[in-house]
Amino acid sequence: MRLTVYTDYALRVLMYLSVHTDPLPTIAEIAESYRISRSHVMKVAYELGHAGYIETVRGKKGGLRLARSPSEIRLGEVIRRTEPDMALVACFEPAKVQCVLSSDCRLRSTLYQAQAAFLEVLDRFTLADLVSHRAVLTGLLARSGSTESDPQDALAGVPDPA
């Protein structure tokens, strides 16, 4: 199973927000740190906001922050939310594809079990587990040092939790 880049970015944004809490990070800062597109980070932040993982703070010292404790955010839950299609093979959605083996297919049940095991392992881990080596991550995810960016620009497209 291969996760989409979107899910990868979602996990990275959550990790960044876990490590950098003060001052609040901006979309531009996160994008610069990971060397990825601001528009990609903005789309991910928007979805994470709707899902209740992050929230925005408006104003001069505004930015993004986690809406829940890292220990409450399970990786399997995030992946289920951000992956658009968890069907490993077409027969996982029988309404779309009719397979001649469907009446006695052991491949489908084997793949279901494999997918369930994959998600079960991810459900055992939280965001806190990913960032338990905070000192190392802080160095790797160095902040841009620029505090002159407009926080409102950094929050564009991110839902207000209110």
Secondary structure, DSSP 8 states (H G I E B T S, - for coil): ----HHHHHHHHHHHHHHH--SS---HHHHHHHHT--HHHHHHHHHHHHHTTSEEEE-STT-EEEESS-GGG-BHHHHHHHH-S---SSGGGSTTT---TTGGG-HHHHHHHHHHHHHHHHHHT-BHHHHTTTHHHHHHHT-------S-HHHHTTT-----
